[in-house]
Amino acid sequence: MTQQIVIIGAGECGGRAALSLRDRGFEGSITLIGSEPLAPYERPPLSKDAILFAAEPKFVAEVDGFASLAIDLRLGVSAAHIDRSRRVVSLSDGTFVPYDKLLLATGARPRALPAMTSLNGRVRTLRSHADAMDIRSCLGPGQRVAIIGGGFIGLELAASARKLGTSVTLIEGLPRILSRGVPAEIAAAVASRHRAEGVEILCDARIDKVEQTEDGVQVLLEDGSRIRADLVVVGIGSTPNTELAAEAGLAIDNGIAVDSHLQTSDPDIYAAGDCCSFPAAHYGGRHIRLESWRSAQEQGLLAAANMMGAQESGAAVPWFWSDQYDLTLQVAGLAEGATATVRRDLAAEAFILFHLAGDGRLLAASGIGPGNTISRDIRLAEMLIASAKTIDAAALAAPATKLKALLAA
Ligand SMILES: Cc1cc2nc3c(=O)[nH]c(=O)nc-3n(C[C@H](O)[C@H](O)[C@H](O)COP(=O)(O)OP(=O)(O)OC[C@H]3O[C@@H](n4cnc5c(N)ncnc54)[C@H](O)[C@@H]3O)c2cc1C
């Protein structure tokens, strides 16, 4: 019988899992171990409101909230080793915590540049609230930031930095920004908005080195050009935190490998959130790893249910959003393998691309638009993807077609 549950990683996923265990009536002990000093908080505001307004962390629940549910929240301490034979986790403070079921929710960390640490704090990454506050302190009128990497975090930071009056250069090594998971047409709309807001975007720009100067830092490109800045922020993707799992002998496959129940190769150990790779329902069970706020939440809840014996399988359609200026971009599903793409125009600056498989099933939908212009249709697209129905591409493209009607058909 499960009496003791230990969760390693007090982020979005670990925090939600702990709360959900109590919500579902688990009466045994819950220990939630987090290496950061703060109670679990949401990361999406870090590149948005935290930079813009120095917003306080948005907590999943406050320390008192966990205490009132008798969840033993241990902050500022890391899990150092898992002894699977004795079912004990040893912590960096020298203590040990026994478990019947263990959840790994260790998240991911930003990839770094090789020489970053020697650059006097002028080259940073953005993952924690402390990172956001440090970066924010270097932004504003008269300040120059160079952002390396044209992915979501780099672009969101570029938008926030511009709003604060900072001069922004974004350096992308590939021919276009957002080349991972976002269609070129949407990436072009994002790039053109950034340029209109004054961001200088350099594509196909390969970095030779980043070095300190007397008054700041400079990025030297292979073509000989140099970008001078007061701060460089590196946003070149993330690495899942799998070391603890690997050292414990668990299977790793671009993340801690889990099955549809989020169970690792050890049936008493689960993994969820950014750190795990899981079989994607609706996509033939191929293993994927997501870095998505909603997925971290959903998987936290699923892991909690399954640690209590539910045996439920994950069935969510992958979904991600990004806010830049007044634009919201959303991607639902996985477009790989699509043989046709149709465009649906919704309003000025708002459109959705639907990606269809050869047999007419909807695989993915990606859209961009001001405010929540695209939200309803993307939500319905998620349901169409999950339904695996054959859909008429022309009907999808026609703005007059109600997607709800396609779902009901
Ligand atoms: C700046 C930023 C903006 C984002 N914006 C969006 C967005 O707009 N939309 C969206 O969908 N997603 C967004 N995301 C992604 C989303 O926040 C993540 O997918 C989500 O936080 C993942 O949750 P997690 O709990 O799996 O991992 P995390 O939130 O990273 O939490 C993992 C925690 O585990 C801790 N930990 C790791 N190893 C150990 C150990 N050995 N012992 C103890 N603790 C450990 C870590 O310190 C961390 O606190 C953003 C992320 C960032 C960084």
PDBQT file of the ligand as one rigid body, heavy atoms in Angstrom, charges set to zero:
ROOT
HETATM    1  C1  LIG A 501      10.816  32.240 -19.202  1.00  0.00    +0.000 C 
HETATM    2  C2  LIG A 501       9.843  31.134 -19.503  1.00  0.00    +0.000 A 
HETATM    3  C3  LIG A 501       8.650  31.434 -20.157  1.00  0.00    +0.000 A 
HETATM    4  C4  LIG A 501       7.755  30.422 -20.488  1.00  0.00    +0.000 A 
HETATM    5  N1  LIG A 501       6.619  30.738 -21.147  1.00  0.00    +0.000 NA
HETATM    6  C5  LIG A 501       5.740  29.763 -21.494  1.00  0.00    +0.000 A 
HETATM    7  C6  LIG A 501       4.552  30.085 -22.216  1.00  0.00    +0.000 A 
HETATM    8  O1  LIG A 501       4.287  31.239 -22.548  1.00  0.00    +0.000 OA
HETATM    9  N2  LIG A 501       3.716  29.066 -22.532  1.00  0.00    +0.000 N 
HETATM   10  C7  LIG A 501       3.957  27.756 -22.177  1.00  0.00    +0.000 A 
HETATM   11  O2  LIG A 501       3.159  26.868 -22.504  1.00  0.00    +0.000 OA
HETATM   12  N3  LIG A 501       5.091  27.428 -21.489  1.00  0.00    +0.000 NA
HETATM   13  C8  LIG A 501       5.975  28.398 -21.158  1.00  0.00    +0.000 A 
HETATM   14  N4  LIG A 501       7.126  28.076 -20.471  1.00  0.00    +0.000 N 
HETATM   15  C9  LIG A 501       7.392  26.663 -20.141  1.00  0.00    +0.000 C 
HETATM   16  C10 LIG A 501       6.778  26.237 -18.812  1.00  0.00    +0.000 C 
HETATM   17  O3  LIG A 501       6.984  27.198 -17.837  1.00  0.00    +0.000 OA
HETATM   18  C11 LIG A 501       7.412  24.916 -18.410  1.00  0.00    +0.000 C 
HETATM   19  O4  LIG A 501       7.026  23.967 -19.377  1.00  0.00    +0.000 OA
HETATM   20  C12 LIG A 501       6.993  24.457 -17.013  1.00  0.00    +0.000 C 
HETATM   21  O5  LIG A 501       7.464  25.338 -16.046  1.00  0.00    +0.000 OA
HETATM   22  C13 LIG A 501       7.553  23.068 -16.734  1.00  0.00    +0.000 C 
HETATM   23  O6  LIG A 501       7.238  22.693 -15.438  1.00  0.00    +0.000 OA
HETATM   24  P1  LIG A 501       8.073  21.562 -14.675  1.00  0.00    +0.000 P 
HETATM   25  O7  LIG A 501       7.502  21.503 -13.298  1.00  0.00    +0.000 OA
HETATM   26  O8  LIG A 501       8.149  20.345 -15.497  1.00  0.00    +0.000 OA
HETATM   27  O9  LIG A 501       9.547  22.131 -14.602  1.00  0.00    +0.000 OA
HETATM   28  P2  LIG A 501      10.104  23.395 -13.817  1.00  0.00    +0.000 P 
HETATM   29  O10 LIG A 501       9.077  24.458 -13.770  1.00  0.00    +0.000 OA
HETATM   30  O11 LIG A 501      11.424  23.696 -14.409  1.00  0.00    +0.000 OA
HETATM   31  O12 LIG A 501      10.322  22.859 -12.329  1.00  0.00    +0.000 OA
HETATM   32  C14 LIG A 501      11.297  21.904 -12.007  1.00  0.00    +0.000 C 
HETATM   33  C15 LIG A 501      11.846  22.234 -10.646  1.00  0.00    +0.000 C 
HETATM   34  O13 LIG A 501      12.637  21.131 -10.198  1.00  0.00    +0.000 OA
HETATM   35  C16 LIG A 501      13.775  21.617  -9.542  1.00  0.00    +0.000 C 
HETATM   36  N5  LIG A 501      14.783  20.538  -9.495  1.00  0.00    +0.000 N 
HETATM   37  C17 LIG A 501      15.502  20.037 -10.527  1.00  0.00    +0.000 A 
HETATM   38  N6  LIG A 501      16.328  19.043 -10.088  1.00  0.00    +0.000 NA
HETATM   39  C18 LIG A 501      16.102  18.928  -8.758  1.00  0.00    +0.000 A 
HETATM   40  C19 LIG A 501      16.653  18.093  -7.743  1.00  0.00    +0.000 A 
HETATM   41  N7  LIG A 501      17.590  17.159  -8.011  1.00  0.00    +0.000 N 
HETATM   42  N8  LIG A 501      16.221  18.251  -6.479  1.00  0.00    +0.000 NA
HETATM   43  C20 LIG A 501      15.270  19.164  -6.185  1.00  0.00    +0.000 A 
HETATM   44  N9  LIG A 501      14.715  19.992  -7.105  1.00  0.00    +0.000 NA
HETATM   45  C21 LIG A 501      15.127  19.870  -8.375  1.00  0.00    +0.000 A 
HETATM   46  C22 LIG A 501      14.155  22.820 -10.386  1.00  0.00    +0.000 C 
HETATM   47  O14 LIG A 501      14.992  23.699  -9.690  1.00  0.00    +0.000 OA
HETATM   48  C23 LIG A 501      12.766  23.438 -10.646  1.00  0.00    +0.000 C 
HETATM   49  O15 LIG A 501      12.409  24.312  -9.616  1.00  0.00    +0.000 OA
HETATM   50  C24 LIG A 501       8.048  29.080 -20.125  1.00  0.00    +0.000 A 
HETATM   51  C25 LIG A 501       9.242  28.780 -19.466  1.00  0.00    +0.000 A 
HETATM   52  C26 LIG A 501      10.135  29.790 -19.165  1.00  0.00    +0.000 A 
HETATM   53  C27 LIG A 501      11.424  29.451 -18.477  1.00  0.00    +0.000 C 
ENDROOT
TORSDOF 0
